[in-house]
Amino acid sequence: PKSMQSSDIHASKLALLSAVKPIAPNAIASHAVRGQYLGYLKDVNNHASVAETYAALRLTIDTPRWKNVPVLVRTGKALAEKVTEITLVFRDKKGSDEHQNTLTLRIQPNEGISIELQAKKPGFDSDSETVQMDFCYARSGQPVHPDAYERVLVDAMRGDKTLFATSDEVLASWKIVEHVIHAWSMSGHGMSGYDKGSWGPAAADELAERAGTDWVSQRLRICPVHTREES
């Protein structure tokens, strides 16, 4: 079979980004959350700043495969952890949100994969419990992976454009959030405060709840680094 080239990957990324529906101006209040950590104004010595340090969005992808599937994204400063990961939440066929199976891909740090499954408890009863199974690259015996900047620099010298965004991808990304950025730049309306070291404002939890799930990062430990005391 034909090997996948960087141009193929960029074409697929652009097709996906182009299928993401931009958040309409009248949907910003229900589909976007902005936040600013408490103490930020003092840190930047600007008590009039309306710059957000946290953002969470609910998006939809207009394709047959992902139709009616909510996509939640968030980013922020001064949060409990600094992680980059993707979680797929599998909905129960009966429509229950109480017990959900999840698949999490931890990109950084401590790269790995985690699966949460509902399994029957040992014994004669039919009760179930959540079990977690992890695969961690750090424990696999494989060579240490290069950090992000090492990989980017080497790819640049090799002329490999796979990890770089094309101008069309950047424009498609900005189009998705253009209305949100414009509305937020006009005033500080809707800004929610949150404590340093937390997972962000409560409004973001409510955003996830309305989508029928939660932010898995807040309760899932993936590939933790063991200290000498723990080993």
N, CA, C and O of each residue as an XYZ file, in Angstrom:
924
protein
N       0.819     -1.196      0.000
C       0.000      0.000      0.000
C       0.862      1.260      0.000
O       2.006      1.245      0.455
N       0.304      2.332     -0.510
C       1.023      3.596     -0.584
C       1.271      4.146      0.808
O       0.360      4.197      1.634
N       2.505      4.558      1.069
C       2.827      5.130      2.371
C       2.224      6.529      2.481
O       2.080      7.243      1.489
N       1.881      6.899      3.700
C       1.262      8.198      3.923
C       2.324      9.291      3.953
O       3.296      9.202      4.703
N       2.136     10.303      3.148
C       3.047     11.420      3.082
C       2.523     12.571      3.943
O       1.363     12.577      4.357
N       3.406     13.549      4.205
C       2.981     14.701      4.998
C       1.845     15.450      4.325
O       0.979     16.003      5.003
N       1.837     15.475      2.994
C       0.760     16.164      2.275
C      -0.589     15.497      2.518
O      -1.617     16.171      2.574
N      -0.587     14.165      2.664
C      -1.832     13.447      2.951
C      -2.353     13.812      4.337
O      -3.552     14.009      4.530
N      -1.435     13.899      5.298
C      -1.831     14.245      6.663
C      -2.367     15.666      6.716
O      -3.378     15.918      7.371
N      -1.708     16.600      6.039
C      -2.177     17.986      6.024
C      -3.540     18.104      5.360
O      -4.382     18.886      5.804
N      -3.766     17.332      4.298
C      -5.070     17.363      3.626
C      -6.170     16.865      4.552
O      -7.267     17.423      4.571
N      -5.881     15.809      5.326
C      -6.873     15.268      6.256
C      -7.141     16.248      7.404
O      -8.285     16.420      7.822
N      -6.088     16.883      7.907
C      -6.255     17.867      8.984
C      -7.093     19.045      8.511
O      -7.964     19.524      9.237
N      -6.831     19.509      7.298
C      -7.584     20.640      6.767
C      -9.044     20.269      6.554
O      -9.931     21.078      6.824
N      -9.305     19.064      6.075
C     -10.683     18.618      5.876
C     -11.437     18.573      7.199
O     -12.604     18.957      7.268
N     -10.763     18.101      8.256
C     -11.397     18.041      9.563
C     -11.668     19.436     10.116
O     -12.772     19.719     10.581
N     -10.669     20.301     10.065
C     -10.839     21.660     10.571
C     -11.942     22.400      9.812
O     -12.697     23.172     10.404
N     -12.031     22.164      8.519
C     -13.050     22.833      7.709
C     -14.449     22.327      8.044
O     -15.438     23.015      7.790
N     -14.535     21.119      8.616
C     -15.833     20.545      8.968
C     -16.306     20.968     10.356
O     -17.460     20.732     10.713
N     -15.426     21.590     11.144
C     -15.819     22.059     12.477
C     -16.653     23.329     12.327
O     -16.225     24.287     11.683
N     -17.833     23.330     12.916
C     -18.715     24.483     12.793
C     -18.223     25.625     13.684
O     -18.005     25.417     14.878
N     -18.046     26.815     13.133
C     -17.689     27.968     13.978
C     -18.804     28.241     14.982
O     -19.981     28.049     14.679
N     -18.428     28.687     16.171
C     -19.429     29.021     17.186
C     -20.094     30.331     16.791
O     -19.427     31.356     16.650
N     -21.402     30.295     16.615
C     -22.149     31.477     16.198
C     -22.175     32.508     17.326
O     -22.092     32.138     18.497
N     -22.288     33.794     16.993
C     -22.316     34.841     18.030
C     -23.385     34.615     19.093
O     -23.151     34.886     20.271
N     -24.559     34.120     18.690
C     -25.641     33.922     19.657
C     -25.484     32.637     20.473
O     -26.314     32.353     21.336
N     -24.421     31.849     20.211
C     -24.195     30.610     20.948
C     -22.975     30.688     21.848
O     -22.638     29.716     22.524
N     -22.311     31.839     21.862
C     -21.079     31.960     22.644
C     -21.337     31.745     24.134
O     -20.553     31.077     24.808
N     -22.413     32.299     24.643
C     -22.687     32.184     26.079
C     -22.893     30.739     26.519
O     -22.562     30.390     27.652
N     -23.430     29.899     25.653
C     -23.725     28.514     26.013
C     -22.652     27.532     25.561
O     -22.618     26.398     26.039
N     -21.771     27.948     24.644
C     -20.786     27.032     24.089
C     -19.340     27.457     24.359
O     -18.415     26.797     23.885
N     -19.128     28.529     25.099
C     -17.768     28.985     25.381
C     -17.680     29.518     26.807
O     -18.589     30.193     27.289
N     -16.585     29.207     27.463
C     -16.329     29.671     28.830
C     -14.972     30.351     28.858
O     -13.985     29.802     28.367
N     -14.924     31.531     29.425
C     -13.658     32.237     29.596
C     -13.389     32.419     31.077
O     -14.320     32.581     31.866
N     -12.124     32.394     31.456
C     -11.782     32.536     32.860
C     -10.475     33.274     33.051
O      -9.678     33.404     32.121
N     -10.263     33.753     34.252
C      -9.027     34.459     34.609
C      -8.679     34.057     36.044
O      -9.493     34.210     36.954
N      -7.468     33.544     36.234
C      -7.121     33.079     37.576
C      -6.994     34.258     38.536
O      -6.541     35.342     38.168
N      -7.405     34.013     39.770
C      -7.376     35.043     40.797
C      -5.926     35.417     41.099
O      -5.100     34.551     41.384
N      -5.632     36.691     41.035
C      -4.273     37.174     41.228
C      -3.591     37.560     39.932
O      -2.482     38.094     39.951
N      -4.242     37.296     38.800
C      -3.637     37.609     37.503
C      -3.431     39.114     37.345
O      -2.391     39.555     36.856
N      -4.420     39.894     37.757
C      -4.328     41.348     37.592
C      -3.118     41.908     38.334
O      -2.452     42.827     37.857
N      -2.845     41.340     39.507
C      -1.674     41.770     40.266
C      -0.394     41.307     39.596
O       0.597     42.037     39.564
N      -0.415     40.081     39.056
C       0.778     39.530     38.419
C       1.210     40.364     37.217
O       2.405     40.538     36.979
N       0.238     40.883     36.456
C       0.574     41.653     35.255
C       0.568     43.155     35.522
O       0.829     43.961     34.628
N       0.260     43.521     36.796
C       0.222     44.931     37.191
C      -0.700     45.753     36.284
O      -0.362     46.854     35.850
N      -1.866     45.182     36.018
C      -2.872     45.864     35.197
C      -4.239     45.459     35.710
O      -4.774     44.419     35.324
N      -4.801     46.283     36.581
C      -6.066     45.945     37.225
C      -7.261     46.137     36.312
O      -8.391     45.863     36.716
N      -7.041     46.599     35.097
C      -8.141     46.767     34.146
C      -8.107     45.703     33.045
O      -8.911     45.750     32.114
N      -7.187     44.749     33.145
C      -7.041     43.756     32.087
C      -8.259     42.836     32.011
O      -8.744     42.349     33.032
N      -8.743     42.606     30.801
C      -9.839     41.664     30.569
C      -9.340     40.458     29.767
O     -10.127     39.750     29.138
N      -8.027     40.237     29.799
C      -7.455     39.089     29.090
C      -7.794     37.806     29.838
O      -7.622     37.722     31.054
N      -8.271     36.823     29.113
C      -8.594     35.548     29.747
C      -7.341     34.678     29.839
O      -6.480     34.719     28.960
N      -7.249     33.895     30.909
C      -6.156     32.940     31.070
C      -6.667     31.509     30.949
O      -5.920     30.553     31.155
N      -7.948     31.373     30.614
C      -8.574     30.055     30.493
C      -9.679     30.148     29.449
O     -10.398     31.144     29.375
N      -9.803     29.107     28.650
C     -10.881     29.050     27.664
C     -11.310     27.602     27.486
O     -10.475     26.700     27.417
N     -12.613     27.387     27.413
C     -13.178     26.069     27.135
C     -14.283     26.237     26.101
O     -15.080     27.171     26.189
N     -14.335     25.342     25.130
C     -15.301     25.449     24.044
C     -16.000     24.117     23.822
O     -15.421     23.049     24.021
N     -17.249     24.204     23.407
C     -17.974     23.031     22.940
C     -18.173     23.190     21.434
O     -18.797     24.148     20.977
N     -17.635     22.240     20.673
C     -17.674     22.316     19.224
C     -18.418     21.122     18.640
O     -18.633     20.117     19.318
N     -18.803     21.243     17.383
C     -19.413     20.136     16.657
C     -18.717     19.999     15.307
O     -18.267     20.982     14.719
N     -18.639     18.759     14.830
C     -18.011     18.461     13.547
C     -19.093     17.996     12.586
O     -19.801     17.025     12.853
N     -19.213     18.689     11.482
C     -20.289     18.431     10.532
C     -19.883     17.360      9.516
O     -19.699     17.640      8.332
N     -19.747     16.118     10.016
C     -19.483     14.970      9.155
C     -20.395     13.826      9.605
O     -20.841     13.822     10.752
N     -20.679     12.861      8.733
C     -21.551     11.748      9.136
C     -21.027     10.986     10.348
O     -21.815     10.560     11.193
N     -19.722     10.809     10.448
C     -19.163     10.035     11.558
C     -19.313     10.762     12.886
O     -19.603     10.125     13.898
N     -19.125     12.074     12.911
C     -19.098     12.819     14.165
C     -20.337     13.683     14.372
O     -20.352     14.527     15.268
N     -21.361     13.491     13.572
C     -22.574     14.278     13.710
C     -23.197     14.071     15.092
O     -23.327     12.940     15.561
N     -23.577     15.171     15.735
C     -24.221     15.170     17.057
C     -23.303     14.692     18.182
O     -23.771     14.404     19.283
N     -21.999     14.605     17.909
C     -21.047     14.237     18.959
C     -20.391     15.514     19.485
O     -19.686     16.184     18.730
N     -20.599     15.873     20.751
C     -19.966     17.090     21.270
C     -18.457     16.927     21.402
O     -17.971     15.884     21.840
N     -17.730     17.959     21.023
C     -16.275     17.975     21.139
C     -15.904     19.093     22.101
O     -16.183     20.263     21.838
N     -15.282     18.738     23.205
C     -14.904     19.715     24.229
C     -13.400     19.943     24.193
O     -12.622     18.989     24.187
N     -12.998     21.199     24.168
C     -11.578     21.544     24.221
C     -11.378     22.611     25.286
O     -12.255     23.445     25.515
N     -10.228     22.580     25.928
C      -9.931     23.603     26.935
C      -8.427     23.797     27.039
O      -7.637     22.909     26.718
N      -8.059     24.980     27.495
C      -6.660     25.301     27.754
C      -6.628     26.404     28.800
O      -7.588     27.161     28.943
N      -5.533     26.494     29.524
C      -5.477     27.528     30.551
C      -4.122     27.602     31.227
O      -3.268     26.731     31.059
N      -3.950     28.656     31.988
C      -2.735     28.883     32.758
C      -3.018     28.673     34.242
O      -4.156     28.799     34.694
N      -1.965     28.350     34.994
C      -2.036     28.193     36.449
C      -3.039     27.124     36.851
O      -3.734     27.278     37.856
N      -3.126     26.047     36.085
C      -4.041     24.951     36.396
C      -3.352     23.906     37.271
O      -2.161     24.016     37.565
N      -4.109     22.897     37.681
C      -3.591     21.880     38.592
C      -2.433     21.102     37.971
O      -1.473     20.759     38.660
N      -2.524     20.823     36.661
C      -1.468     20.114     35.963
C      -1.304     20.696     34.578
O      -2.219     21.318     34.037
N      -0.126     20.486     34.005
C       0.121     20.884     32.627
C       0.222     19.616     31.798
O       1.260     18.955     31.786
N      -0.862     19.277     31.102
C      -0.909     18.055     30.319
C      -1.525     18.348     28.957
O      -2.296     19.293     28.792
N      -1.166     17.521     27.995
C      -1.789     17.547     26.680
C      -2.311     16.147     26.404
O      -1.531     15.202     26.286
N      -3.626     16.011     26.300
C      -4.194     14.694     26.095
C      -5.549     14.777     25.410
O      -6.209     15.817     25.409
N      -5.941     13.659     24.832
C      -7.223     13.541     24.136
C      -7.976     12.380     24.754
O      -7.415     11.300     24.940
N      -9.250     12.595     25.074
C     -10.072     11.536     25.648
C     -11.308     11.312     24.795
O     -12.020     12.256     24.451
N     -11.553     10.061     24.458
C     -12.785      9.655     23.794
C     -13.701      9.045     24.846
O     -13.318      8.104     25.541
N     -14.906      9.581     24.960
C     -15.883      9.100     25.936
C     -16.949      8.313     25.181
O     -17.626      8.849     24.304
N     -17.089      7.037     25.531
C     -18.046      6.177     24.849
C     -19.377      6.198     25.605
O     -19.433      5.868     26.789
N     -20.423      6.581     24.920
C     -21.733      6.680     25.557
C     -22.404      5.316     25.623
O     -22.340      4.523     24.683
N     -23.045      5.066     26.753
C     -23.787      3.832     26.930
C     -24.947      3.774     25.932
O     -25.604      4.784     25.683
N     -25.197      2.596     25.364
C     -26.276      2.454     24.387
C     -27.633      2.832     24.975
O     -28.536      3.247     24.248
N     -27.772      2.686     26.297
C     -29.024      3.033     26.947
C     -29.135      4.530     27.217
O     -30.154      5.008     27.714
N     -28.066      5.270     26.880
C     -28.092      6.714     27.074
C     -27.702      7.165     28.462
O     -27.888      8.331     28.810
N     -27.156      6.250     29.273
C     -26.771      6.595     30.633
C     -25.425      7.296     30.638
O     -24.498      6.875     29.946
N     -25.315      8.367     31.418
C     -24.049      9.097     31.555
C     -23.337      8.759     32.853
O     -22.270      9.300     33.143
N     -23.937      7.852     33.642
C     -23.386      7.571     34.959
C     -22.104      6.748     34.873
O     -21.140      7.030     35.585
N     -22.083      5.737     34.010
C     -20.907      4.884     33.879
C     -20.473      4.894     32.422
O     -21.124      4.296     31.565
N     -19.370      5.576     32.152
C     -18.898      5.719     30.790
C     -17.505      5.112     30.636
O     -16.639      5.302     31.489
N     -17.301      4.387     29.552
C     -15.971      3.895     29.217
C     -15.213      5.010     28.510
O     -15.796      5.769     27.736
N     -13.926      5.107     28.774
C     -13.128      6.176     28.167
C     -11.813      5.625     27.637
O     -11.290      4.630     28.137
N     -11.292      6.292     26.616
C      -9.977      6.005     26.063
C      -9.215      7.314     26.025
O      -9.620      8.244     25.327
N      -8.116      7.404     26.765
C      -7.331      8.635     26.867
C      -5.951      8.431     26.278
O      -5.254      7.469     26.603
N      -5.565      9.352     25.404
C      -4.233      9.352     24.801
C      -3.450     10.506     25.407
O      -3.723     11.667     25.103
N      -2.488     10.200     26.253
C      -1.654     11.218     26.874
C      -0.492     11.523     25.933
O       0.339     10.658     25.660
N      -0.441     12.751     25.443
C       0.588     13.162     24.502
C       1.826     13.649     25.236
O       2.951     13.310     24.870
N       1.604     14.459     26.291
C       2.715     14.895     27.127
C       2.149     15.452     28.431
O       1.019     15.939     28.450
N       2.914     15.389     29.522
C       4.148     14.601     29.665
C       3.796     13.143     29.965
O       2.616     12.794     30.004
N       4.792     12.295     30.177
C       4.575     10.890     30.533
C       3.629     10.227     29.546
O       2.543      9.785     29.921
N       4.039     10.157     28.284
C       3.195      9.660     27.211
C       2.650      8.270     27.518
O       3.357      7.414     28.049
N       1.381      8.060     27.177
C       0.787      6.756     27.401
C      -0.662      6.718     26.971
O      -1.203      7.699     26.460
N      -1.281      5.569     27.186
C      -2.679      5.338     26.827
C      -3.381      4.734     28.027
O      -2.841      3.847     28.689
N      -4.583      5.211     28.307
C      -5.350      4.703     29.437
C      -6.767      4.363     28.984
O      -7.383      5.108     28.222
N      -7.271      3.236     29.460
C      -8.633      2.810     29.158
C      -9.371      2.614     30.469
O      -8.893      1.923     31.368
N     -10.545      3.232     30.569
C     -11.444      3.026     31.698
C     -12.607      2.156     31.237
O     -13.281      2.481     30.259
N     -12.841      1.052     31.939
C     -13.912      0.134     31.579
C     -14.783     -0.177     32.785
O     -14.316     -0.167     33.924
N     -16.041     -0.450     32.522
C     -16.943     -0.897     33.565
C     -16.899     -2.420     33.601
O     -17.336     -3.080     32.658
N     -16.374     -2.977     34.690
C     -16.200     -4.420     34.816
C     -16.993     -4.941     36.005
O     -17.187     -4.236     36.995
N     -17.445     -6.174     35.896
C     -18.194     -6.796     36.978
C     -17.279     -7.041     38.171
O     -16.152     -7.510     38.014
N     -17.767     -6.722     39.353
C     -17.011     -6.980     40.569
C     -16.929     -8.487     40.814
O     -17.869     -9.217     40.500
N     -15.816     -8.953     41.371
C     -15.721    -10.384     41.697
C     -16.799    -10.771     42.714
O     -17.141     -9.993     43.604
N     -17.316    -11.964     42.564
C     -18.329    -12.422     43.502
C     -19.619    -12.806     42.806
O     -19.666    -12.919     41.581
N     -20.671    -13.006     43.597
C     -21.935    -13.502     43.075
C     -22.868    -12.382     42.634
O     -23.813    -12.633     41.886
N     -22.623    -11.147     43.081
C     -23.483    -10.041     42.692
C     -23.156     -9.575     41.282
O     -22.108     -9.907     40.728
N     -24.070     -8.800     40.714
C     -23.881     -8.304     39.346
C     -23.420     -6.854     39.321
O     -23.467     -6.208     38.274
N     -22.976     -6.339     40.458
C     -22.515     -4.958     40.514
C     -21.234     -4.795     39.693
O     -20.439     -5.725     39.561
N     -21.056     -3.592     39.148
C     -19.859     -3.304     38.352
C     -19.039     -2.215     39.020
O     -19.524     -1.502     39.899
N     -17.800     -2.099     38.595
C     -16.907     -1.071     39.078
C     -16.029     -0.594     37.927
O     -15.858     -1.293     36.928
N     -15.476      0.607     38.083
C     -14.610      1.158     37.056
C     -13.189      0.662     37.259
O     -12.635      0.787     38.352
N     -12.596      0.099     36.211
C     -11.210     -0.352     36.273
C     -10.414      0.422     35.231
O     -10.943      0.803     34.187
N      -9.154      0.649     35.520
C      -8.296      1.433     34.635
C      -7.103      0.599     34.207
O      -6.442     -0.033     35.032
N      -6.834      0.603     32.909
C      -5.683     -0.100     32.355
C      -4.815      0.908     31.619
O      -5.315      1.688     30.808
N      -3.518      0.894     31.898
C      -2.601      1.877     31.328
C      -1.500      1.205     30.517
O      -1.060      0.100     30.831
N      -1.071      1.889     29.479
C       0.187      1.568     28.799
C       1.037      2.818     28.849
O       0.625      3.870     28.360
N       2.222      2.716     29.438
C       3.091      3.870     29.602
C       4.407      3.625     28.866
O       5.073      2.613     29.086
N       4.770      4.551     28.000
C       5.997      4.399     27.240
C       7.215      4.353     28.160
O       8.189      3.653     27.881
N       7.150      5.112     29.264
C       8.298      5.166     30.166
C       8.580      3.810     30.805
O       9.708      3.549     31.223
N       7.568      2.944     30.886
C       7.740      1.634     31.514
C       7.914      0.518     30.489
O       8.062     -0.646     30.861
N       7.896      0.861     29.203
C       7.916     -0.163     28.167
C       9.312     -0.642     27.811
O       9.467     -1.611     27.067
N      10.335      0.032     28.340
C      11.697     -0.342     28.012
C      12.190      0.221     26.696
O      13.298     -0.088     26.259
N      11.366      1.052     26.060
C      11.751      1.659     24.806
C      12.709      2.828     25.062
O      12.729      3.375     26.164
N      13.501      3.215     24.059
C      14.401      4.363     24.233
C      13.620      5.623     24.590
O      12.446      5.754     24.243
N      14.275      6.544     25.281
C      13.629      7.787     25.686
C      13.250      8.586     24.445
O      14.059      8.764     23.534
N      12.024      9.060     24.423
C      11.560      9.831     23.280
C      12.144     11.248     23.327
O      12.300     11.815     24.409
N      12.465     11.817     22.174
C      12.948     13.202     22.163
C      11.842     14.153     22.587
O      10.664     13.878     22.359
N      12.215     15.279     23.207
C      11.178     16.222     23.590
C      10.664     16.939     22.343
O      11.184     16.754     21.243
N       9.630     17.762     22.539
C       8.927     18.358     21.398
C       9.850     19.202     20.528
O       9.802     19.116     19.301
N      10.688     20.017     21.161
C      11.550     20.901     20.389
C      12.621     20.125     19.628
O      12.973     20.500     18.509
N      13.142     19.056     20.213
C      14.117     18.233     19.505
C      13.507     17.659     18.238
O      14.130     17.682     17.176
N      12.274     17.138     18.350
C      11.614     16.531     17.190
C      11.353     17.580     16.111
O      11.574     17.320     14.928
N      10.886     18.758     16.511
C      10.586     19.806     15.535
C      11.847     20.267     14.815
O      11.832     20.455     13.598
N      12.939     20.450     15.557
C      14.188     20.913     14.947
C      14.746     19.879     13.964
O      15.206     20.222     12.875
N      14.694     18.605     14.373
C      15.199     17.552     13.484
C      14.343     17.459     12.229
O      14.873     17.319     11.126
N      13.014     17.538     12.387
C      12.129     17.483     11.224
C      12.363     18.669     10.295
O      12.304     18.529      9.073
N      12.628     19.831     10.875
C      12.887     21.010     10.050
C      14.155     20.822      9.221
O      14.194     21.189      8.047
N      15.190     20.249      9.835
C      16.434     20.016      9.103
C      16.264     18.940      8.034
O      16.937     18.965      7.003
N      15.362     18.001      8.287
C      15.104     16.940      7.316
C      14.153     17.386      6.204
O      14.039     16.725      5.172
N      13.473     18.512      6.426
C      12.486     18.958      5.464
C      11.159     18.235      5.591
O      10.363     18.234      4.652
N      10.904     17.612      6.754
C       9.655     16.896      7.014
C       8.639     17.883      7.584
O       8.831     18.400      8.685
N       7.572     18.147      6.852
C       6.589     19.151      7.253
C       5.400     18.567      8.020
O       4.430     19.281      8.271
N       5.452     17.313      8.390
C       4.296     16.645      8.981
C       3.783     17.351     10.231
O       2.574     17.524     10.383
N       4.674     17.762     11.127
C       4.262     18.348     12.402
C       3.985     19.846     12.310
O       3.589     20.463     13.299
N       4.186     20.426     11.152
C       3.985     21.861     10.996
C       2.604     22.133     10.401
O       2.094     21.347      9.603
N       2.016     23.242     10.796
C       0.701     23.620     10.274
C       0.855     24.447      9.005
O       1.708     25.332      8.930
N       0.033     24.156      8.021
C       0.037     24.949      6.796
C      -0.762     26.236      7.028
O      -1.507     26.342      8.001
N      -0.603     27.198      6.139
C      -1.343     28.452      6.270
C      -2.848     28.205      6.178
O      -3.629     28.878      6.851
N      -3.257     27.245      5.347
C      -4.691     26.929      5.234
C      -5.228     26.348      6.537
O      -6.356     26.651      6.925
N      -4.440     25.519      7.217
C      -4.858     24.954      8.497
C      -4.997     26.046      9.553
O      -5.947     26.043     10.335
N      -4.051     26.976      9.573
C      -4.109     28.076     10.540
C      -5.343     28.934     10.306
O      -6.035     29.299     11.256
N      -5.621     29.255      9.056
C      -6.795     30.068      8.744
C      -8.088     29.337      9.114
O      -9.023     29.951      9.626
N      -8.141     28.029      8.855
C      -9.323     27.250      9.202
C      -9.518     27.207     10.718
O     -10.650     27.238     11.201
N      -8.422     27.135     11.463
C      -8.504     27.123     12.922
C      -9.030     28.452     13.457
O      -9.876     28.477     14.350
N      -8.525     29.557     12.905
C      -8.977     30.871     13.359
C     -10.457     31.085     13.036
O     -11.173     31.738     13.795
N     -10.904     30.540     11.924
C     -12.301     30.704     11.528
C     -13.238     30.083     12.554
O     -14.334     30.594     12.783
N     -12.813     28.981     13.175
C     -13.649     28.291     14.154
C     -13.932     29.176     15.359
O     -15.046     29.169     15.883
N     -12.939     29.936     15.803
C     -13.072     30.713     17.042
C     -13.161     32.211     16.788
O     -13.108     32.999     17.732
N     -13.294     32.615     15.536
C     -13.271     34.039     15.203
C     -14.342     34.832     15.942
O     -14.047     35.890     16.498
N     -15.577     34.342     15.958
C     -16.663     35.064     16.622
C     -16.427     35.161     18.134
O     -16.728     36.179     18.757
N     -15.883     34.084     18.709
C     -15.620     34.073     20.152
C     -14.539     35.094     20.499
O     -14.695     35.872     21.441
N     -13.460     35.092     19.749
C     -12.370     36.034     20.014
C     -12.849     37.474     19.871
O     -12.502     38.334     20.681
N     -13.630     37.727     18.862
C     -14.135     39.085     18.646
C     -15.027     39.521     19.806
O     -14.886     40.637     20.307
N     -15.935     38.662     20.234
C     -16.844     39.013     21.330
C     -16.079     39.224     22.627
O     -16.370     40.164     23.366
N     -15.109     38.371     22.913
C     -14.357     38.497     24.157
C     -13.445     39.713     24.155
O     -13.139     40.252     25.219
N     -13.007     40.154     22.991
C     -12.116     41.310     22.934
C     -12.844     42.618     23.201
O     -12.210     43.637     23.477
N     -14.172     42.598     23.121
C     -14.949     43.821     23.290
C     -15.100     44.222     24.750
O     -15.178     45.410     25.064
N     -15.143     43.223     25.657
C     -15.332     43.531     27.084
C     -14.956     42.310     27.914
O     -14.611     41.254     27.383
N     -15.032     42.481     29.217
C     -14.761     41.378     30.123
C     -16.018     40.637     30.518
O     -16.007     39.889     31.495
N     -17.106     40.827     29.782
C     -18.381     40.191     30.120
C     -18.252     38.668     30.090
O     -17.682     38.099     29.159
N     -18.785     38.026     31.113
C     -18.769     36.569     31.177
C     -17.494     35.974     31.734
O     -17.334     34.753     31.720
N     -16.583     36.796     32.221
C     -15.327     36.288     32.768
C     -15.581     35.606     34.110
O     -16.233     36.173     34.987
N     -15.063     34.384     34.267
C     -15.200     33.637     35.520
C     -13.831     33.532     36.183
O     -12.830     33.258     35.520
N     -13.796     33.750     37.478
C     -12.552     33.621     38.218
C     -12.324     32.194     38.672
O     -13.275     31.438     38.873
N     -11.047     31.821     38.836
C     -10.719     30.501     39.368
C      -9.412     30.582     40.129
O      -8.581     31.449     39.863
N      -9.234     29.675     41.078
C      -8.039     29.669     41.917
C      -6.850     29.081     41.174
O      -6.994     28.192     40.335
N      -5.665     29.601     41.504
C      -4.443     28.980     40.992
C      -4.359     27.544     41.512
O      -4.691     27.275     42.667
N      -3.922     26.646     40.670
C      -3.786     25.256     41.080
C      -5.070     24.457     40.993
O      -5.095     23.283     41.361
N      -6.139     25.079     40.511
C      -7.395     24.354     40.314
C      -7.476     23.901     38.860
O      -6.526     24.060     38.094
N      -8.630     23.331     38.490
C      -8.825     22.908     37.106
C      -9.622     23.924     36.299
O     -10.104     23.614     35.210
N      -9.763     25.128     36.826
C     -10.472     26.154     36.069
C     -11.804     26.506     36.704
O     -12.145     25.977     37.762
N     -12.560     27.392     36.075
C     -13.822     27.868     36.645
C     -14.907     26.790     36.642
O     -14.894     25.869     35.825
N     -15.845     26.931     37.579
C     -16.959     25.981     37.682
C     -17.812     25.997     36.423
O     -18.437     24.990     36.087
N     -17.847     27.118     35.727
C     -18.646     27.203     34.507
C     -18.185     26.198     33.457
O     -18.986     25.747     32.639
N     -16.897     25.843     33.472
C     -16.381     24.857     32.522
C     -16.889     23.460     32.862
O     -17.163     22.663     31.966
N     -17.016     23.160     34.160
C     -17.587     21.878     34.566
C     -19.040     21.787     34.118
O     -19.501     20.730     33.685
N     -19.754     22.899     34.224
C     -21.152     22.919     33.796
C     -21.258     22.740     32.288
O     -22.204     22.121     31.802
N     -20.297     23.276     31.545
C     -20.268     23.100     30.094
C     -20.136     21.620     29.742
O     -20.816     21.125     28.844
N     -19.252     20.919     30.459
C     -19.074     19.490     30.215
C     -20.308     18.702     30.629
O     -20.696     17.759     29.939
N     -20.925     19.067     31.732
C     -22.123     18.373     32.201
C     -23.254     18.482     31.191
O     -23.985     17.516     30.971
N     -23.404     19.649     30.576
C     -24.454     19.814     29.571
C     -24.188     18.952     28.343
O     -25.111     18.608     27.604
N     -22.922     18.605     28.130
C     -22.570     17.735     27.016
C     -22.674     16.259     27.399
O     -22.454     15.381     26.564
N     -23.008     15.988     28.660
C     -23.200     14.616     29.102
C     -21.954     13.916     29.579
O     -21.892     12.687     29.557
N     -20.941     14.678     30.016
C     -19.712     14.048     30.477
C     -19.026     14.952     31.499
O     -19.649     15.857     32.054
N     -17.740     14.702     31.744
C     -16.949     15.557     32.629
C     -15.550     15.675     32.024
O     -15.246     15.059     31.003
N     -14.708     16.479     32.674
C     -13.319     16.608     32.231
C     -12.535     15.469     32.859
O     -12.230     15.506     34.051
N     -12.213     14.473     32.079
C     -11.622     13.245     32.598
C     -10.286     13.508     33.280
O      -9.929     12.808     34.229
N      -9.541     14.508     32.810
C      -8.227     14.807     33.392
C      -8.299     15.074     34.881
O      -7.325     14.854     35.601
N      -9.429     15.539     35.345
C      -9.549     15.935     36.742
C      -9.647     14.750     37.697
O      -9.508     14.919     38.908
N      -9.884     13.554     37.165
C     -10.039     12.398     38.044
C      -9.178     11.208     37.622
O      -9.180     10.177     38.295
N      -8.448     11.337     36.523
C      -7.699     10.206     35.988
C      -6.203     10.462     36.088
O      -5.715     11.506     35.655
N      -5.479      9.512     36.658
C      -4.023      9.602     36.731
C      -3.439      8.643     35.708
O      -3.658      7.434     35.781
N      -2.698      9.188     34.759
C      -2.133      8.386     33.686
C      -0.619      8.379     33.800
O       0.013      9.434     33.837
N      -0.048      7.201     33.855
C       1.410      7.042     33.850
C       2.103      7.985     34.835
O       2.983      8.749     34.437
N       1.721      7.942     36.115
C       2.392      8.835     37.068
C       3.857      8.468     37.218
O       4.243      7.306     37.096
N       4.657      9.477     37.483
C       6.087      9.254     37.692
C       6.285      8.803     39.128
O       5.916      9.523     40.056
N       6.862      7.618     39.331
C       7.063      7.082     40.672
C       8.325      7.673     41.303
O       9.397      7.681     40.698
N       8.174      8.156     42.506
C       9.322      8.669     43.249
C       9.996      7.527     44.000
O       9.471      6.415     44.065
N      11.143      7.811     44.556
C      11.888      6.791     45.292
C      11.081      6.302     46.500
O      11.130      5.125     46.855
N      10.330      7.231     47.131
C       9.533      6.836     48.295
C       8.416      5.898     47.910
O       8.039      5.030     48.698
N       7.852      6.061     46.658
C       6.736      5.241     46.240
C       7.162      3.863     45.777
O       6.380      2.915     45.848
N       8.393      3.740     45.302
C       8.854      2.464     44.748
C       9.333      1.525     45.853
O       9.757      0.404     45.570
